[in-house]
């Protein structure tokens, strides 16, 4: 049987699996389950402003409609999604 998916349970299991180098996340006990724009909803039902989105490729926010549409187009095209460094029409676009 799978362990319960509670906010505290998820954080506890993650702390057992993750490297000690992951220190910033230990000070942010948030378990994101949904996100849109600048807002993250945690497993505890609370809503947060995402202060980490600038650390990656989320300059447009989570689930931006333009980005989602572009992703859907690629998925619907049947194009290969992971080919390491091989050239593809999507990379060339």
N, C-alpha and C positions, 0 to 999 in steps of 0.2 A: 504494500500500500504506500502511496506517495505521502510524504510528510505534509502537514497542513501548510497552506499558503498564506499565512498571516504575515503582517508587516514585520513583527518581531522575529518570527521563524525564518523568513527570507533573509533578514539582516544577519541572524545568527549563523545560518548555513553559509552565507557568503563570507563571513569573517573566518570560517574554518577552511574555506577553499582558496581564498585570495592571498596574494603575496603581501608581505608586510610593507612593501614599497607603495602600496595603494593608500597612503596616509590621508590625502585630502577627503576621500569618500568616508573615512571613518568618522570625521567630524561633521558629516552631513548625513544623518541617519534617515535618508529618504529612499523609498522603494517606488520609483516611477512606474505607473501602470498605463497612463494616458498622457498625451501631450499635444498641444496645438498652439502655434505661435510662440509666445513667450511664457506660456503657462504649463506647468507640470502638475498632474494630479497623482498623489501618492496612494499606496495601498491602504493607508490609514484614512483616506477620504479627504485629506487636506489638500489645498491648492497652493502652489508655490510659483514665484517668478523664477525662471530658469537662469541662474547666474553663471552657468557653465557652457551655454550654447556657443559662445565665442571661442571655446577651446577646440572646436572641431569644425565641421563643415556646415553648421547650422545657422549661418548668417541670416537666412530668411525665416528662421523659426522652425518649429516642429511641424511637420505635415502641411507645408505650404502648398496651396492648390496647384501652382504652376509646376513645382517640383514633382508632386504626385502624378500629375498628368504626363509629364515627361517620362517618369518611371513606368507608368502604365503602357505608354506607347512602345517602349522598348520591350517590356514583358510580352505584350500582345503580338509583337512582330516575330517572335520565335527566335530572336537573335541569341547567340550564346551569351550567358551572363558572367562567366568567369573563364577567361582564357589566358591568364597571367599577362605576359607582355606581347602576345601575338596581336597583329594588326587586325582591326575589325572596322566595318563601316561606321559603327556607333562612335568609336574612338576618333575616327577621321572626320566626323561631322562637326 
